[in-house]
Amino acid sequence: MRPPYLKPGDKIGIVSTARKITAEELQPAVDCFKKEGFEIVFGKNLFNEQNQFSGTDEERTEDFQLMLDNPEIKAILCARGGYGTVRIIDKLDFTAFQKNPKWICGFSDVTVLHSHIEKNFGIETIHSIMPVQLKKLGGESEAAKTLIKSLKGETLDYQFP
């Protein structure tokens, strides 16, 4: 099953299921997605800190769960990878998500979400760049453009010499 593609005005949630992150690290990604007409919604615990994590396991679970359950959120971007998603995967309830699928985006530690969702529900996700990387690469990078095109359902075209 393929979640609906995004259109301007749609809401994208940003959470961290693993390592901690700062608002400064996320600002280039926020600017990039707002430029495309999307509204950004941060998880309420996104900027919390618990050792290397973006909050406790319970806080990270709560943030992801709220995004999964919110029908207004059309995509969830995991802010960064690291380690921590495997600690919360079994605490998540995908019931509302199955009724209202949305794009889950990221790589690294987020791969556990991709695998779980595909294996158990057959819902497509996007293995992609994460917001933290746009601080270095910028919103005009090919990786950023590819993610946006994927979310909008636009054709991807690759050229190799």
PyMOL commands that place a pseudoatom at each C-alpha (Angstrom):
pseudoatom trace, name=CA, resn=MET, resi=1, chain=A, elem=C, hetatm=0, pos=[0.000, 0.000, 0.000]
pseudoatom trace, name=CA, resn=ARG, resi=2, chain=A, elem=C, hetatm=0, pos=[1.270, 3.447, -0.886]
pseudoatom trace, name=CA, resn=PRO, resi=3, chain=A, elem=C, hetatm=0, pos=[0.511, 6.433, 1.376]
pseudoatom trace, name=CA, resn=PRO, resi=4, chain=A, elem=C, hetatm=0, pos=[-0.958, 9.484, -0.373]
pseudoatom trace, name=CA, resn=TYR, resi=5, chain=A, elem=C, hetatm=0, pos=[1.541, 11.852, -1.938]
pseudoatom trace, name=CA, resn=LEU, resi=6, chain=A, elem=C, hetatm=0, pos=[1.965, 15.282, -0.393]
pseudoatom trace, name=CA, resn=LYS, resi=7, chain=A, elem=C, hetatm=0, pos=[0.764, 18.605, -1.719]
pseudoatom trace, name=CA, resn=PRO, resi=8, chain=A, elem=C, hetatm=0, pos=[1.488, 22.170, -0.578]
pseudoatom trace, name=CA, resn=GLY, resi=9, chain=A, elem=C, hetatm=0, pos=[-0.101, 22.893, 2.767]
pseudoatom trace, name=CA, resn=ASP, resi=10, chain=A, elem=C, hetatm=0, pos=[0.323, 19.340, 4.046]
pseudoatom trace, name=CA, resn=LYS, resi=11, chain=A, elem=C, hetatm=0, pos=[1.888, 18.809, 7.455]
pseudoatom trace, name=CA, resn=ILE, resi=12, chain=A, elem=C, hetatm=0, pos=[5.195, 16.994, 7.934]
pseudoatom trace, name=CA, resn=GLY, resi=13, chain=A, elem=C, hetatm=0, pos=[6.128, 15.837, 11.416]
pseudoatom trace, name=CA, resn=ILE, resi=14, chain=A, elem=C, hetatm=0, pos=[9.730, 15.771, 12.587]
pseudoatom trace, name=CA, resn=VAL, resi=15, chain=A, elem=C, hetatm=0, pos=[10.683, 13.522, 15.488]
pseudoatom trace, name=CA, resn=SER, resi=16, chain=A, elem=C, hetatm=0, pos=[13.825, 11.851, 16.711]
pseudoatom trace, name=CA, resn=THR, resi=17, chain=A, elem=C, hetatm=0, pos=[13.506, 8.184, 17.475]
pseudoatom trace, name=CA, resn=ALA, resi=18, chain=A, elem=C, hetatm=0, pos=[17.182, 7.993, 18.404]
pseudoatom trace, name=CA, resn=ARG, resi=19, chain=A, elem=C, hetatm=0, pos=[19.916, 10.605, 18.946]
pseudoatom trace, name=CA, resn=LYS, resi=20, chain=A, elem=C, hetatm=0, pos=[19.381, 14.105, 20.271]
pseudoatom trace, name=CA, resn=ILE, resi=21, chain=A, elem=C, hetatm=0, pos=[19.248, 17.115, 17.957]
pseudoatom trace, name=CA, resn=THR, resi=22, chain=A, elem=C, hetatm=0, pos=[19.132, 20.902, 18.209]
pseudoatom trace, name=CA, resn=ALA, resi=23, chain=A, elem=C, hetatm=0, pos=[16.840, 23.448, 16.571]
pseudoatom trace, name=CA, resn=GLU, resi=24, chain=A, elem=C, hetatm=0, pos=[19.889, 24.951, 14.849]
pseudoatom trace, name=CA, resn=GLU, resi=25, chain=A, elem=C, hetatm=0, pos=[20.725, 21.598, 13.245]
pseudoatom trace, name=CA, resn=LEU, resi=26, chain=A, elem=C, hetatm=0, pos=[17.151, 21.310, 11.940]
pseudoatom trace, name=CA, resn=GLN, resi=27, chain=A, elem=C, hetatm=0, pos=[16.690, 24.854, 10.638]
pseudoatom trace, name=CA, resn=PRO, resi=28, chain=A, elem=C, hetatm=0, pos=[17.991, 24.202, 7.081]
pseudoatom trace, name=CA, resn=ALA, resi=29, chain=A, elem=C, hetatm=0, pos=[15.545, 21.306, 6.723]
pseudoatom trace, name=CA, resn=VAL, resi=30, chain=A, elem=C, hetatm=0, pos=[12.668, 23.372, 8.093]
pseudoatom trace, name=CA, resn=ASP, resi=31, chain=A, elem=C, hetatm=0, pos=[13.487, 26.142, 5.611]
pseudoatom trace, name=CA, resn=CYS, resi=32, chain=A, elem=C, hetatm=0, pos=[13.720, 23.636, 2.750]
pseudoatom trace, name=CA, resn=PHE, resi=33, chain=A, elem=C, hetatm=0, pos=[10.323, 22.042, 3.407]
pseudoatom trace, name=CA, resn=LYS, resi=34, chain=A, elem=C, hetatm=0, pos=[8.576, 25.347, 4.132]
pseudoatom trace, name=CA, resn=LYS, resi=35, chain=A, elem=C, hetatm=0, pos=[9.898, 26.663, 0.808]
pseudoatom trace, name=CA, resn=GLU, resi=36, chain=A, elem=C, hetatm=0, pos=[8.040, 23.766, -0.839]
pseudoatom trace, name=CA, resn=GLY, resi=37, chain=A, elem=C, hetatm=0, pos=[4.822, 24.837, 0.885]
pseudoatom trace, name=CA, resn=PHE, resi=38, chain=A, elem=C, hetatm=0, pos=[4.740, 22.240, 3.649]
pseudoatom trace, name=CA, resn=GLU, resi=39, chain=A, elem=C, hetatm=0, pos=[3.946, 22.947, 7.278]
pseudoatom trace, name=CA, resn=ILE, resi=40, chain=A, elem=C, hetatm=0, pos=[6.402, 21.529, 9.820]
pseudoatom trace, name=CA, resn=VAL, resi=41, chain=A, elem=C, hetatm=0, pos=[5.258, 20.081, 13.141]
pseudoatom trace, name=CA, resn=PHE, resi=42, chain=A, elem=C, hetatm=0, pos=[7.879, 19.191, 15.746]
pseudoatom trace, name=CA, resn=GLY, resi=43, chain=A, elem=C, hetatm=0, pos=[7.408, 16.353, 18.209]
pseudoatom trace, name=CA, resn=LYS, resi=44, chain=A, elem=C, hetatm=0, pos=[6.847, 17.858, 21.654]
pseudoatom trace, name=CA, resn=ASN, resi=45, chain=A, elem=C, hetatm=0, pos=[9.903, 16.038, 23.047]
pseudoatom trace, name=CA, resn=LEU, resi=46, chain=A, elem=C, hetatm=0, pos=[12.116, 16.525, 19.982]
pseudoatom trace, name=CA, resn=PHE, resi=47, chain=A, elem=C, hetatm=0, pos=[14.709, 18.707, 21.704]
pseudoatom trace, name=CA, resn=ASN, resi=48, chain=A, elem=C, hetatm=0, pos=[14.843, 16.772, 24.978]
pseudoatom trace, name=CA, resn=GLU, resi=49, chain=A, elem=C, hetatm=0, pos=[18.093, 15.149, 26.061]
pseudoatom trace, name=CA, resn=GLN, resi=50, chain=A, elem=C, hetatm=0, pos=[18.679, 11.869, 27.851]
pseudoatom trace, name=CA, resn=ASN, resi=51, chain=A, elem=C, hetatm=0, pos=[22.356, 10.959, 27.492]
pseudoatom trace, name=CA, resn=GLN, resi=52, chain=A, elem=C, hetatm=0, pos=[22.853, 10.503, 23.709]
pseudoatom trace, name=CA, resn=PHE, resi=53, chain=A, elem=C, hetatm=0, pos=[19.097, 10.268, 23.065]
pseudoatom trace, name=CA, resn=SER, resi=54, chain=A, elem=C, hetatm=0, pos=[16.442, 12.814, 22.179]
pseudoatom trace, name=CA, resn=GLY, resi=55, chain=A, elem=C, hetatm=0, pos=[14.645, 12.163, 25.443]
pseudoatom trace, name=CA, resn=THR, resi=56, chain=A, elem=C, hetatm=0, pos=[13.778, 8.978, 27.263]
pseudoatom trace, name=CA, resn=ASP, resi=57, chain=A, elem=C, hetatm=0, pos=[12.481, 5.901, 25.449]
pseudoatom trace, name=CA, resn=GLU, resi=58, chain=A, elem=C, hetatm=0, pos=[8.996, 6.849, 26.650]
pseudoatom trace, name=CA, resn=GLU, resi=59, chain=A, elem=C, hetatm=0, pos=[9.297, 10.425, 25.320]
pseudoatom trace, name=CA, resn=ARG, resi=60, chain=A, elem=C, hetatm=0, pos=[10.582, 9.293, 21.926]
pseudoatom trace, name=CA, resn=THR, resi=61, chain=A, elem=C, hetatm=0, pos=[7.835, 6.660, 21.743]
pseudoatom trace, name=CA, resn=GLU, resi=62, chain=A, elem=C, hetatm=0, pos=[5.218, 9.271, 22.639]
pseudoatom trace, name=CA, resn=ASP, resi=63, chain=A, elem=C, hetatm=0, pos=[6.422, 11.650, 19.916]
pseudoatom trace, name=CA, resn=PHE, resi=64, chain=A, elem=C, hetatm=0, pos=[6.385, 9.001, 17.201]
pseudoatom trace, name=CA, resn=GLN, resi=65, chain=A, elem=C, hetatm=0, pos=[3.051, 7.604, 18.373]
pseudoatom trace, name=CA, resn=LEU, resi=66, chain=A, elem=C, hetatm=0, pos=[1.403, 11.033, 18.312]
pseudoatom trace, name=CA, resn=MET, resi=67, chain=A, elem=C, hetatm=0, pos=[2.616, 11.558, 14.735]
pseudoatom trace, name=CA, resn=LEU, resi=68, chain=A, elem=C, hetatm=0, pos=[1.423, 8.081, 13.695]
pseudoatom trace, name=CA, resn=ASP, resi=69, chain=A, elem=C, hetatm=0, pos=[-2.017, 8.739, 15.186]
pseudoatom trace, name=CA, resn=ASN, resi=70, chain=A, elem=C, hetatm=0, pos=[-2.479, 12.309, 13.890]
pseudoatom trace, name=CA, resn=PRO, resi=71, chain=A, elem=C, hetatm=0, pos=[-4.459, 12.215, 10.617]
pseudoatom trace, name=CA, resn=GLU, resi=72, chain=A, elem=C, hetatm=0, pos=[-3.248, 15.724, 9.727]
pseudoatom trace, name=CA, resn=ILE, resi=73, chain=A, elem=C, hetatm=0, pos=[0.389, 14.562, 9.563]
pseudoatom trace, name=CA, resn=LYS, resi=74, chain=A, elem=C, hetatm=0, pos=[1.069, 13.267, 6.033]
pseudoatom trace, name=CA, resn=ALA, resi=75, chain=A, elem=C, hetatm=0, pos=[4.750, 12.325, 6.499]
pseudoatom trace, name=CA, resn=ILE, resi=76, chain=A, elem=C, hetatm=0, pos=[7.080, 11.704, 9.430]
pseudoatom trace, name=CA, resn=LEU, resi=77, chain=A, elem=C, hetatm=0, pos=[10.738, 12.603, 9.040]
pseudoatom trace, name=CA, resn=CYS, resi=78, chain=A, elem=C, hetatm=0, pos=[13.120, 11.103, 11.554]
pseudoatom trace, name=CA, resn=ALA, resi=79, chain=A, elem=C, hetatm=0, pos=[15.519, 13.926, 12.416]
pseudoatom trace, name=CA, resn=ARG, resi=80, chain=A, elem=C, hetatm=0, pos=[18.627, 11.762, 12.598]
pseudoatom trace, name=CA, resn=GLY, resi=81, chain=A, elem=C, hetatm=0, pos=[19.821, 8.229, 13.045]
pseudoatom trace, name=CA, resn=GLY, resi=82, chain=A, elem=C, hetatm=0, pos=[22.163, 6.767, 15.590]
pseudoatom trace, name=CA, resn=TYR, resi=83, chain=A, elem=C, hetatm=0, pos=[20.865, 4.217, 18.033]
pseudoatom trace, name=CA, resn=GLY, resi=84, chain=A, elem=C, hetatm=0, pos=[17.537, 4.124, 19.823]
pseudoatom trace, name=CA, resn=THR, resi=85, chain=A, elem=C, hetatm=0, pos=[14.720, 3.211, 17.446]
pseudoatom trace, name=CA, resn=VAL, resi=86, chain=A, elem=C, hetatm=0, pos=[15.105, -0.488, 18.155]
pseudoatom trace, name=CA, resn=ARG, resi=87, chain=A, elem=C, hetatm=0, pos=[14.475, 0.368, 21.828]
pseudoatom trace, name=CA, resn=ILE, resi=88, chain=A, elem=C, hetatm=0, pos=[11.003, 1.762, 21.051]
pseudoatom trace, name=CA, resn=ILE, resi=89, chain=A, elem=C, hetatm=0, pos=[9.735, -0.273, 18.067]
pseudoatom trace, name=CA, resn=ASP, resi=90, chain=A, elem=C, hetatm=0, pos=[7.828, -2.800, 20.216]
pseudoatom trace, name=CA, resn=LYS, resi=91, chain=A, elem=C, hetatm=0, pos=[6.122, -0.008, 22.176]
pseudoatom trace, name=CA, resn=LEU, resi=92, chain=A, elem=C, hetatm=0, pos=[4.492, 1.539, 19.094]
pseudoatom trace, name=CA, resn=ASP, resi=93, chain=A, elem=C, hetatm=0, pos=[0.874, 0.895, 18.105]
pseudoatom trace, name=CA, resn=PHE, resi=94, chain=A, elem=C, hetatm=0, pos=[0.376, 1.012, 14.328]
pseudoatom trace, name=CA, resn=THR, resi=95, chain=A, elem=C, hetatm=0, pos=[-3.436, 0.628, 14.383]
pseudoatom trace, name=CA, resn=ALA, resi=96, chain=A, elem=C, hetatm=0, pos=[-4.242, 4.238, 13.366]
pseudoatom trace, name=CA, resn=PHE, resi=97, chain=A, elem=C, hetatm=0, pos=[-1.329, 4.268, 10.916]
pseudoatom trace, name=CA, resn=GLN, resi=98, chain=A, elem=C, hetatm=0, pos=[-2.761, 1.243, 9.088]
pseudoatom trace, name=CA, resn=LYS, resi=99, chain=A, elem=C, hetatm=0, pos=[-6.058, 3.099, 8.619]
pseudoatom trace, name=CA, resn=ASN, resi=100, chain=A, elem=C, hetatm=0, pos=[-4.334, 6.354, 7.667]
pseudoatom trace, name=CA, resn=PRO, resi=101, chain=A, elem=C, hetatm=0, pos=[-0.888, 5.540, 6.219]
pseudoatom trace, name=CA, resn=LYS, resi=102, chain=A, elem=C, hetatm=0, pos=[1.727, 8.249, 5.862]
pseudoatom trace, name=CA, resn=TRP, resi=103, chain=A, elem=C, hetatm=0, pos=[5.288, 8.394, 4.635]
pseudoatom trace, name=CA, resn=ILE, resi=104, chain=A, elem=C, hetatm=0, pos=[7.970, 7.425, 7.167]
pseudoatom trace, name=CA, resn=CYS, resi=105, chain=A, elem=C, hetatm=0, pos=[11.351, 8.779, 6.047]
pseudoatom trace, name=CA, resn=GLY, resi=106, chain=A, elem=C, hetatm=0, pos=[14.944, 8.250, 7.126]
pseudoatom trace, name=CA, resn=PHE, resi=107, chain=A, elem=C, hetatm=0, pos=[17.771, 5.737, 7.104]
pseudoatom trace, name=CA, resn=SER, resi=108, chain=A, elem=C, hetatm=0, pos=[20.368, 4.306, 9.494]
pseudoatom trace, name=CA, resn=ASP, resi=109, chain=A, elem=C, hetatm=0, pos=[18.606, 3.446, 12.753]
pseudoatom trace, name=CA, resn=VAL, resi=110, chain=A, elem=C, hetatm=0, pos=[15.240, 4.204, 11.103]
pseudoatom trace, name=CA, resn=THR, resi=111, chain=A, elem=C, hetatm=0, pos=[15.646, 1.074, 8.967]
pseudoatom trace, name=CA, resn=VAL, resi=112, chain=A, elem=C, hetatm=0, pos=[14.015, -0.919, 11.778]
pseudoatom trace, name=CA, resn=LEU, resi=113, chain=A, elem=C, hetatm=0, pos=[10.820, 1.096, 11.142]
pseudoatom trace, name=CA, resn=HIS, resi=114, chain=A, elem=C, hetatm=0, pos=[10.992, 0.491, 7.382]
pseudoatom trace, name=CA, resn=SER, resi=115, chain=A, elem=C, hetatm=0, pos=[11.442, -3.234, 7.922]
pseudoatom trace, name=CA, resn=HIS, resi=116, chain=A, elem=C, hetatm=0, pos=[8.705, -3.525, 10.549]
pseudoatom trace, name=CA, resn=ILE, resi=117, chain=A, elem=C, hetatm=0, pos=[6.170, -1.546, 8.523]
pseudoatom trace, name=CA, resn=GLU, resi=118, chain=A, elem=C, hetatm=0, pos=[6.825, -3.431, 5.270]
pseudoatom trace, name=CA, resn=LYS, resi=119, chain=A, elem=C, hetatm=0, pos=[6.876, -6.878, 6.874]
pseudoatom trace, name=CA, resn=ASN, resi=120, chain=A, elem=C, hetatm=0, pos=[3.797, -6.427, 9.052]
pseudoatom trace, name=CA, resn=PHE, resi=121, chain=A, elem=C, hetatm=0, pos=[1.597, -4.032, 7.064]
pseudoatom trace, name=CA, resn=GLY, resi=122, chain=A, elem=C, hetatm=0, pos=[2.893, -3.883, 3.486]
pseudoatom trace, name=CA, resn=ILE, resi=123, chain=A, elem=C, hetatm=0, pos=[2.927, -0.079, 3.588]
pseudoatom trace, name=CA, resn=GLU, resi=124, chain=A, elem=C, hetatm=0, pos=[5.596, 1.759, 1.606]
pseudoatom trace, name=CA, resn=THR, resi=125, chain=A, elem=C, hetatm=0, pos=[8.143, 3.985, 3.353]
pseudoatom trace, name=CA, resn=ILE, resi=126, chain=A, elem=C, hetatm=0, pos=[11.028, 6.084, 2.041]
pseudoatom trace, name=CA, resn=HIS, resi=127, chain=A, elem=C, hetatm=0, pos=[14.648, 5.238, 2.798]
pseudoatom trace, name=CA, resn=SER, resi=128, chain=A, elem=C, hetatm=0, pos=[16.016, 8.774, 2.551]
pseudoatom trace, name=CA, resn=ILE, resi=129, chain=A, elem=C, hetatm=0, pos=[18.200, 11.586, 3.722]
pseudoatom trace, name=CA, resn=MET, resi=130, chain=A, elem=C, hetatm=0, pos=[17.341, 12.913, 7.178]
pseudoatom trace, name=CA, resn=PRO, resi=131, chain=A, elem=C, hetatm=0, pos=[16.826, 16.531, 8.239]
pseudoatom trace, name=CA, resn=VAL, resi=132, chain=A, elem=C, hetatm=0, pos=[20.113, 16.739, 10.163]
pseudoatom trace, name=CA, resn=GLN, resi=133, chain=A, elem=C, hetatm=0, pos=[22.071, 16.212, 6.934]
pseudoatom trace, name=CA, resn=LEU, resi=134, chain=A, elem=C, hetatm=0, pos=[20.580, 19.277, 5.291]
pseudoatom trace, name=CA, resn=LYS, resi=135, chain=A, elem=C, hetatm=0, pos=[22.662, 21.449, 7.638]
pseudoatom trace, name=CA, resn=LYS, resi=136, chain=A, elem=C, hetatm=0, pos=[25.724, 20.274, 5.713]
pseudoatom trace, name=CA, resn=LEU, resi=137, chain=A, elem=C, hetatm=0, pos=[24.239, 19.553, 2.263]
pseudoatom trace, name=CA, resn=GLY, resi=138, chain=A, elem=C, hetatm=0, pos=[21.655, 22.331, 2.049]
pseudoatom trace, name=CA, resn=GLY, resi=139, chain=A, elem=C, hetatm=0, pos=[18.081, 22.379, 0.813]
pseudoatom trace, name=CA, resn=GLU, resi=140, chain=A, elem=C, hetatm=0, pos=[19.162, 22.632, -2.808]
pseudoatom trace, name=CA, resn=SER, resi=141, chain=A, elem=C, hetatm=0, pos=[21.140, 19.395, -2.668]
pseudoatom trace, name=CA, resn=GLU, resi=142, chain=A, elem=C, hetatm=0, pos=[20.200, 16.530, -4.954]
pseudoatom trace, name=CA, resn=ALA, resi=143, chain=A, elem=C, hetatm=0, pos=[19.361, 14.421, -1.892]
pseudoatom trace, name=CA, resn=ALA, resi=144, chain=A, elem=C, hetatm=0, pos=[16.887, 17.041, -0.617]
pseudoatom trace, name=CA, resn=LYS, resi=145, chain=A, elem=C, hetatm=0, pos=[15.306, 17.433, -4.056]
pseudoatom trace, name=CA, resn=THR, resi=146, chain=A, elem=C, hetatm=0, pos=[14.938, 13.673, -4.420]
pseudoatom trace, name=CA, resn=LEU, resi=147, chain=A, elem=C, hetatm=0, pos=[13.180, 13.330, -1.058]
pseudoatom trace, name=CA, resn=ILE, resi=148, chain=A, elem=C, hetatm=0, pos=[10.790, 16.164, -1.895]
pseudoatom trace, name=CA, resn=LYS, resi=149, chain=A, elem=C, hetatm=0, pos=[10.043, 14.687, -5.328]
pseudoatom trace, name=CA, resn=SER, resi=150, chain=A, elem=C, hetatm=0, pos=[9.416, 11.296, -3.719]
pseudoatom trace, name=CA, resn=LEU, resi=151, chain=A, elem=C, hetatm=0, pos=[7.018, 12.768, -1.160]
pseudoatom trace, name=CA, resn=LYS, resi=152, chain=A, elem=C, hetatm=0, pos=[5.135, 14.617, -3.922]
pseudoatom trace, name=CA, resn=GLY, resi=153, chain=A, elem=C, hetatm=0, pos=[4.979, 11.564, -6.199]
pseudoatom trace, name=CA, resn=GLU, resi=154, chain=A, elem=C, hetatm=0, pos=[7.034, 13.195, -8.919]
pseudoatom trace, name=CA, resn=THR, resi=155, chain=A, elem=C, hetatm=0, pos=[9.094, 11.153, -11.336]
pseudoatom trace, name=CA, resn=LEU, resi=156, chain=A, elem=C, hetatm=0, pos=[12.697, 10.622, -10.335]
pseudoatom trace, name=CA, resn=ASP, resi=157, chain=A, elem=C, hetatm=0, pos=[15.226, 10.751, -13.130]
pseudoatom trace, name=CA, resn=TYR, resi=158, chain=A, elem=C, hetatm=0, pos=[18.807, 9.614, -12.645]
pseudoatom trace, name=CA, resn=GLN, resi=159, chain=A, elem=C, hetatm=0, pos=[21.618, 10.268, -15.101]
pseudoatom trace, name=CA, resn=PHE, resi=160, chain=A, elem=C, hetatm=0, pos=[24.833, 8.283, -14.971]
pseudoatom trace, name=CA, resn=PRO, resi=161, chain=A, elem=C, hetatm=0, pos=[27.859, 9.032, -17.145]
for i in range(1, 161): cmd.bond("trace and resi %d" % i, "trace and resi %d" % (i + 1))
show_as sticks, trace
zoom trace
